[in-house]
């Protein structure tokens, strides 16, 4: 991979790490310095990370919905 980086195994990956790695990938692809093969690998990894982040956000949303249901909250709380 470019810059000698290796991917973090998914079982050790957190949402925050995934977002950080995804930002790095976008930066590398935007720089245009990676070879075609590396660019394809980076793109594929970016897709994996995007799916991982989406699943984590969906999971968090479900937990919040369950919590709200358990607490008999019918309307979202105001953050302001």
Secondary structure, DSSP 8 states (H G I E B T S, - for coil): -GGG-----GGG--HHHHHHHHHHHHHHHHHT-S-HHHHHHHHHHHHHHHHHHHHHHHHHHHHHHHHHHHTT--S-----
